[in-house]
């Protein structure tokens, strides 16, 4: 990645048509955003959640940094080079011992959990023409847990922060959080990884940026005046977690590809493709009542619709497409004819004042931290509350969706899981 100089606008073409001028200014803005590198907040347009690989490729090429490694290493005709897996590298051997021996029980549970999702992840990776090793990245991110939440409020199987999730087309608000949807979040994560490879031109840097955020890694590379992975491993600007991210991923990928070699059971991919019908619902309806109409349990209907964090469909937007088991669409539509819309659950907005604490707000309103977290995805409740921040608080407790917590891979953590608490910008 290079730090460059600003380009001068060519003012000699003033007689061009209005549309030509607009086109040139737009193109110039993209070039300036790329060349500026240091200090720029690379806010890419990532609303590419419709499997439009051609648009993703165009974005990646437009924001490619560095010394031309991207074009040299691949990405031609939608293909990408393999990810380097180095079992004899000292740092990788260290984490092979950790995952293979010191934390065997945790690693075993993660491999077992991954069986349910690997077929879906592998299929999407093939559709995106990405290296197959990326299928094991969600082991490091969340332990293959689609409900995992980090201390930094990253959520889901791929540990997206709210802003990054939205920029890749995922809906994140107090009613719907598609970071909890394994299929949609996997697609968004792969689009993000493709863009990161386009920016940095190597998988070593792209994976590091997935953990630290592209803006952070960009600043580190510019500060060090380098575009090499090894040069950033000694940087004081990067957290230990980011420096360890690549060798940790390599170690988990090595074990997951050949678990029997390390004494773990063979991974049996459970091809349980979830088939469903979509029912457009206009208005707010309780999943409890909807489940009774279609003749399944609330838990089963929530498994079809994991993004509904309140246990009801949203009432504040266009029709929401509810997933129901095959053959149940007409049953639900018939049942809705005699079912009134739910009265929206009341809530208030608490404006943080000087001296307010999370514990004080919890005591005052009689709600839990988990409930506040799911209703306020943009608030990091692990940090001191900022004066003036707005917090949505339910006056009537909403149906709670249980979300697991993870403390990340920080070595000083009292918990053991090899999970990342990435802060993606």
LUMKETI-191689 format. One record per residue (C-alpha): residue in one letter; x, y, z. Coordinates in steps of 0.25 Angstrom, whole numbers, plus 5000, padded with zeros to 4 digits. Example, Ala and Ser with C-alpha at 12.3 -4.5 7.8 and 13.67 -1.06 7.14 Angstrom:
A504949825031;S505549965029;
This chain:
X500050005000;X500550144996;X500450275002;X500250374990;X500050514986;X498750584982;X498450604967;X498150734961;X496750754955;X496850784940;X496150914938;X496350924923;X495150844919;X494150944924;X493350934911;X492950784913;X491550744915;X490950744929;X490950594929;X492350574925;X492850674936;X492050594946;X492650464941;X494050514942;X493950574956;X493350444961;X494550364955;X495550474960;X494950454974;X495150304973;X496550324969;X496850424980;X496250334990;X497150224986;X498450304985;X498150384998;X498350255006;X498850305019;X497850385027;X496650345018;X495450275023;X495250165012;X493750165012;X493450075001;X492150054995;X491849914999;X490349894996;X490749774988;X489949674995;X489249614983;X490449524978;X490849624968;X492249574967;X492549664955;X492249794963;X493049744975;X494249714965;X494149854960;X494149914974;X495349834978;X496149874965;X495750024968;X496250014982;X497549924980;X498749974987;X500249944987;X501149904977;X500249824967;X500249694975;X498749674972;X498949664957;X500149584958;X499649484968;X498249454962;X496849504962;X496749484947;X495449434943;X494949444957;X495949344963;X496849374975;X498249314979;X498249204990;X498449255004;X499849215009;X499849105020;X501149085027;X501148975037;X502648985040;X502649135042;X502949155057;X501749245060;X500849145054;X501449025061;X501249105074;X499749115072;X499648975066;X500148925080;X499149025087;X497948975079;X498348835078;X498748805092;X498548925102;X497148955098;X496648815092;X495248815098;X494948955092;X495548925079;X494748795078;X493448865081;X493748975071;X494048865060;X492748795064;X491948925063;X492548955049;X491948825043;X490548895042;X491049015035;X492248965026;X491448915014;X490749055013;X492049125015;X492749045005;X491749054995;X491749214996;X493249204995;X493249134982;X492149224977;X493149344980;X494349274974;X495149294987;X496149194993;X495549085001;X496349105013;X495449225016;X494349135020;X495149115034;X495249265037;X493949265045;X494549165054;X495549275059;X494449385058;X493349315066;X493649175069;X492649145058;X491549205067;X490549295059;X490049365072;X491449405078;X491649545083;X492949605086;X493249705096;X493449815085;X491949775081;X492449705068;X491349595066;X491049475058;X491849355052;X492749455045;X492849565056;X492349685048;X492249815055;X490949895052;X491549995042;X492249895034;X491049795033;X490149905028;X491149945017;X491149805012;X489549805011;X489249745025;X488049805032;X488449845047;X487449915056;X486649895068;X485749795061;X486549725051;X488049685052;X488549605040;X489849585046;X489149465053;X488749405040;X489849305036;X489549305021;X489449455019;X490549485028;X491449385021;X491149455008;X491549585013;X492749535020;X493249475007;X492949604999;X493749685010;X494949585009;X494949604993;X495049754995;X496149745005;X496949654996;X496749764985;X497249864994;X498449805000;X498849704989;X499149584998;X498449495007;X499349515019;X499049665019;X497549645015;X497349545027;X498049635037;X497149755032;X495949665034;X496349665049;X496849805051;X496049885040;X496549935027;X496750075032;X497650035043;X498449945035;X498550055024;X499150145034;X500150045040;X500650015026;X500750165022;X501450195035;X502450085033;X502550115018;X502349975014;X501449875008;X501949745014;X501349665024;X502549635032;X502949775033;X501649805041;X501849695051;X502749775059;X501949905059;X501449955072;X500250015065;X499649875063;X499049805075;X499549665078;X498249605074;X498449655060;X499949605059;X499449475064;X498249465055;X498949405042;X499749295049;X498549255058;X497649245046;X498649165039;X498749065051;X497249045052;X497149025037;X498248915037;X497548845048;X496148865042;X496648805029;X497248685035;X496648665049;X496948525051;X498448545050;X498348635063;X497448535070;X496048595067;X494848525060;X494748545046;X493848655042;X492548605036;X491848715028;X490348715031;X489648745018;X488448805025;X488048905015;X486948985021;X485848995011;X484749095013;X483649185007;X483649335008;X482349405013;X482349565012;X481749615025;X481349765026;X481349795041;X481749745054;X481349605058;X481849515069;X482649395065;X481949315077;X480649335070;X481149315056;X481849185060;X480449135066;X479749165052;X480749085044;X480848975055;X482348985059;X483049025072;X483449175074;X484949115075;X484749055061;X484149175055;X485349265061;X486349165055;X485749195041;X485849345044;X487049365054;X487149515050;X485849555058;X486449595071;X485149635077;X484349515074;X483349585065;X483349645051;X483749795049;X482649895047;X483450015043;X483849975028;X483349915016;X482849765016;X483749675023;X484049535017;X483749435028;X484349295025;X483349175028;X483549025026;X483148975012;X481648965010;X481349065021;X481249195013;X479749175010;X479449125024;X480049255030;X479349355020;X478049285023;X478249295038;X478649445037;X477349485032;X476749475046;X477949515053;X478149665057;X479449725056;X480249735069;X480249865077;X481649915076;X482349895090;X482650025097;X483950075098;X484650205103;X485950265099;X486950295110;X487950405108;X489150385115;X489450495125;X490750525133;X490950415143;X490050305137;X490550165137;X490150035131;X489849975144;X489050095148;X488150095135;X487949945137;X487449965151;X486650085148;X485850015136;X485949865141;X486549815128;X487749725125;X489049765118;X488749665108;X487449725105;X488049865104;X489149805095;X488149745085;X487249875084;X488449965083;X489449895073;X490250025071;X490550045086;X491749975092;X491349945106;X492749895110;X493250045110;X492850165118;X491550225113;X491750355105;X490950475110;X489750505100;X489750365095;X488350315092;X487950175098;X486650105094;X486050035106;X484749945106;X483749985116;X483149845114;X484249745113;X484349685099;X484449535096;X485949515099;X486849445088;X487949375095;X489349425089;X490649365094;X491749445098;X493249425095;X494449495100;X495349485088;X496749425087;X497449525096;X498449445104;X498149505117;X496649465116;X496149375126;X495349295116;X496049205106;X495349205093;X496149235080;X495149345076;X495449485071;X494849605076;X495149685063;X494849835062;X494549845048;X494449985043;
